Structures are given as structure tokens and as C-alpha cells.
């Protein structure tokens, strides 16, 4: 099948109808920005017909509506399954106008009916307090990408396409957005798209030339340089350029159809031969004026095809009669009386243009991915448990244990589950996953790669050295109904701080306010290579602050887990992979650590989220002299070691040991749905006794969670204090005062009855600190008794605890 030339792509009548439909879209876009009355211009426009505040972005709208109209044509002609991602940041009017004309908006929001009254309500709602934003928020049908922060449209598109073989993800990339680092890198996603099992991503780079107040880079470089750039990325660029609507419609129709046929040919070849060779996927570079079809000049200043068209092209319409006339002429240039019937509905011949039902991009179920989500077939995580005869007697890597579980999750869910990581899956000790599936790779493969590189075109482990791209892939994958997990080093998870923020806000809005969006699988982040084990990376790799960022978001959708050992990590992982509509942040080190709880105890402990470890306590249910608390695997070991020192030195000291897995349990139940009641909190931490809390992250986070508690003044938090360099684990702990010796000293100082008897031990502990630092500087590692420390077992500890 050969695509028609641009001269013959559209017959006269089809061209007339498509142009009329495009004019209807543009009229609605402008109307949303300006009007609060007289929506169909039945009367001459007067100042009171305009909104008191003019808010919105016009510049990219006509280009985007132009693209949408042409995508509708090929969807209908070829029966395509397609969704639309709007990359330009404030492009919501373009999407909303099409949702409205296709009927989807009115189906969901019945007050926005397809008549004059409904149109007026739509206009009044846009960029108005308490109603519609200017981004493609969760309230916008057909959207999986808000665009509140630029840079992620391409990565979201690829995430949506993975394992969706029949889906085409069309994505309009703004040329301002194209200047961001995440977007520039995400063009390389085409090296990970397998044409046999995956869908296609169809990018349209929209060069309208300007940002808020500057030209865009890609619009100002030489055409050959621009073409070479995208050829270098591995794409096959097609150009559609101009400003005269009639020939532009013909060019666009021919080019879109040609690209669709190229996509189908690539997929047909790969699927018939079984050879997923990396193709050169087509893309369109659309060069059209910014603010196309809007006012060309205002007060002698160029507007159309200039940066002044970016937001509201004409201001002061209520107070400036000349400006009012410009806007009226502009709106009437779309001839709304020809487009809408006397009741305000789109005329029948135009209503017949877009696809119907689920084939409408505004109603495609992939853009409401919870409707398509299937629960994971999860193996029983208990089958991967580490046997425990006594607590703290053996060491094993928590993440390596988890990797075996994830391997079998992958095996049982080979079309709906993927694991993502920035070149660190094996480094994070998750290498057993490769037994189920290798890493996805469609670039060149060399013979030597057979020796441990573990890459293949049909791999399902997604590795690329760009946290932005990985996070975008995962979000797109989840938002279209699938499941996944991303692991990354703690120091570098900050790269996706703002992406996490965007996704968390999307989830909160969708979960709490948009009842027509079905729940999606949770975003699971596994944070490894922790601040406390930077034996060679040093100070730059020491930052546990991502937890602070997470805790700023709604408690309704965020969870933070710090499992103390391998069995607890398995329990947490099983829970998180089965959950919906959360962001689950799991912090677990990849290095070997002591295992404290057998699986039965681990399940109980993780389900409660916080609890007393009786085998490590000496209070025997009585009022303790001190509470030792911990959160985090390394910090738990140091706290237990401190308890062991104190137990040996002061047999009569009543110590209660509390471990926290689910950080949000510390918050009052009035502030968090999983928080503890004040009574339960007080029963754990007591009201008037000191609490020494050894915490994985920055100390103030624990204070933030507990400041409303009655005994907050007695909680003394030890955590990371920005002290460190190239350190052994114990030396780094000492410098931040979370080590066993400092903790024991803290107890001596805060328990009145130890003030005298503890003096001699305190001096010994200070000496141990000095000796440990000197040994580390001399030998390059911690003393054997530190490296090999285990919990001193006693008969009462037993095997079950």
C-alpha cells in the first residue's frame, strides 16, 4: 500500500470538513481562554462577556489540534488503536476541545453537555478557581501525561507502548520541551522498543519556534542539521512545514498516512520473520506558526509566529475597546455559526469525522489504564525465606534474596511486569532476575556480549543510564495498566525528585477526586546502595533525603518502608507489588546483613509496621528505663549492638527495643490513614522515659512525624548529619553518631540511674570510638569483631520470636 501524494491525499469535500473541524477545535481553545458568556457569539461581544482574569496558553493549541484532526483520520481509516500525549506544558485546551467535540467530555461530565449551555460551562471552567487547570490533568479524558513539568512525554509514550503490540502512542513534543535534558535523552528509547511484542511510538516534534519569551533552539538551526540530529538518534524524520492551512492539510494527511504505513510495515516484517531488528521508526517534524490562525499583530507588535502568542495573545479586552475588537474578529474568523447548530451542537457532518467508542483517543481505555490492569500472578514470597534458628546469627544480602522472588514474579507475568534500573540491576544484587529474562537491547550486539552482558532484543529488564527515562518508562507502563519496579542507588534517586512529585500529585487527584479513573498498580521504588555503605564513593554519595521529599506528599498515596532484614524485605515486596494507587518507597541495602526474624515473625512485624522485639528487650513487659528504637537495616544492627553492650554491662537495666518498618506508623492516626493512635504510640514509646531512635535518614524527619506526640520531647533521634567521606561503615556511623558506642553513651547520659555506675563503661566506649577510627585509617576496614558481629544468643531467644 502506497501513501497518497500531498496533492491527492484529501479530496475536496474531505479537506473542507477536516478544516472545519479544525476551526471548531481552535474556536473552543480560544473560547476557553477568553469567554465567560455569549459562547457562540450570538451577540456582539461586550466587556462583560470576558473573564475577569485571562489565563491560559494559546501558542501550541492550533498546532496540536491540527495533529489531532489528522490522527483521527488515520485511526478511522485503518481502525487504529491510538492514544495521544500532549508534551507542550500548557496544551490542555487542544486536548479538551477534542474531548468535547468527540463527546467523551460530556459523557463523563454531564453538565458540559454538547449544546450552548454545556459549552458555556466548559468555557467558564477552564483556568478558573476550583475547576480546570491548563495542563492535561487527571480530570482530562484520554490523558496519561499532565505536562506540568516538561521533559517526560517521550519516555511516558514508550512506557505505554511496551508490551502493547497493537497500540500506537502518538506524542506531540513541544520544541521548548525538546530543550530539556530528560527529553533529549529519551529519544534513545527507540533502542528498547521491540517491534514484535511492543507497540509503536509516533512522535510529532512541533516546531512553532518560540518559548515564553525566546526562540527555540531546534527551530533556529539549519534544516540539514535538524534532520541529521534525528537521523543520528535513529529516527526517520518526515517534514511538514508551512502556514497556509489548505496545503498544510494535504501535506499532513499524506505524511501521517505514510508514517502509519511505515509503522505497520516494520511490525509486519518483524512479526512475520521473528526478527526484531532495530528499525528506523518514522517521526514527523511539524513546523507551523506559534499561535497559528490567531491575531497577527497587536498594537504594532508581531504576535502570530512569535513568542507573544505563547500565552494570552491579546490582553485588557475589558478596558481596551481596540483589543476587544481584535479578539472578536479573531473568534468570528472561525465562523462558529457554520460549525455549530442553533442549539450549540457540532453540525452532523462534522460529528461524523472522528472515530467512535473506544477508538476515540479521548476514550481509549489505555489512557485509563486501571480498566485494563490485571493483578499480578505472585509467587508466595514465603517460599524465598531465609531460615532463622536464632536472631542475628547469619548474614545475607536482603536485595539478593528479593532478586530470587522478583525472578519468579517475572516468569509468571511475562507480558505485564518489568523491572527498571540505571545499569545497576546486578550491582543491586538483583541479578537472579536475568534467569527469567535478560536486559532489553535492540542496538548492536557483539560476540563478547555472550560472556555475561545478558542483553537480548526480547529481554524484559530495562536498563539505561538515565533515571529520568527509566522513571518515565515505568510511569507510562503503570498508567496504561501494567506493573513494575525501579531500583536505583540512594544518592541518585534525587534525579527523579520532581518526576516523583508529578506522579504522586497525579495519583492523589485521580484517587481522591476523579472517580472515573480506575486504580492502577503502585509505583514501586527500591532504594539501595545506601548512605551508610559508601566505602569508596564518599561524601557525594551520602544523601538519604529522598525520604523527606516523599513525606511531603499526601499521606493517602505515599508509603515508606525500611525493612530491617531479608525476610522483612520479602514481606514488604510482596505487599507493595500487590498494591494499587500508591508510591511505595522501599529502602534496603544490597550488602550482607544480619537476619533477625523468621518469616512468620517478619510477616507479623511488617503487617503491624512497628513493634517491640522481645528477644532484644530486657523490660519483660514492665515500664522500661529506656526505649531503643531503630529504622533501617544498618541502623538496626548498630542499635542492637548498643543494646548488647548495655545488657552485658547492666543486667538490671530495663531496655525496650522497638523497630519501625513502616515509617508512617509514627504519625498520628488523625494525620495518616496508617498512623498509630496516641494510646498505641505511648504504649510503645512510654510517656516519660528517654527514647533513643537510630534512624536511617535525616533526624528531623522523625521529629516531623512525631512532633504532635505527648512524649515528643523525650525522643532523641540519631541520623545522618552530613558527616562523611571515604569511610568504613563503622567509621561513617561514628562520624554521624549513629554507632553502637555513641548510642550506648547516649543511654548512660539519659538514664538517671546510670549516671554514676556508667562512668567507667562510658570511658571504655569513648576509647572504642578512637580505636575504631584509628584501625580504619590504618587497615582500610573495620575491626574483625565489628565486621563479624552477631547478636549474642541466649537460651530465651530460641528459634521462634
Secondary structure, DSSP 8 states (H G I E B T S, - for coil): -----TTTSS-HHHHHHHHHHHHHHHHHHHHHHHBSS-TT-SS---GGGB-SS-----TTHHHHHHHHHHHHHHHHHHT-EEEEEE-STT-HHHHHHHHHHTTHHHHHSTTS-SSHHHHHHHHHHBT-TTSB-SS--TTSTT-S---SSSS-HHHHHHHHHTT-TTEEEEEEEETTGGGSHHHHHHGGGGGG--TTTS-EEEEEEEE--B-SSSB-HHHHS-HHHHHHHHHHTT-EEEEEE-S-HHHHHHHHHHHHHHHHHHHHHHHHHHHHHT-------EEEEEE--TTTTS-SEETTEE-TTSGGGSS-SS--TTT-HHHHHHHHHHHHTT-HHHHB-TTS-B-HHHHTTS--GGGSTTT-GGGGGGGT--------GGGG----SSTT--EEEHHHHHHHHHHHHHHH-TTTEEEEESS-TTTTT-GGGGGT--EE--S---GGGGTTT-EETT--EEE-S-HHHHHHHHHHHHHTT-EEEEEEEGGGGGGGHHHHHHHHHHHHHHHHT-TTS---B-EEEEEES-TT--TTT-GGG---THHHHHHTS-TTTEEEE--SSHHHHHHHHHHHHH-BS-EEEEE--SSEEE----HHHHHHHHHHSEEE-GGG--STTS--SEEEEEESHHHHHHHHHHHHHHHHH-TT--EEEEEESBGGGGSBTTT-TT-B-HHHHHHHH-SSSEEEEEEEEEHHHHHHHHTTSTTGGGEEEEEE-S--SS--HHHHHHHTT-SHHHHHHHHHHHSGGGTTTTHHHHHHHHHHHHHHHHHHHHHSS--HHHHT------TTT-S--
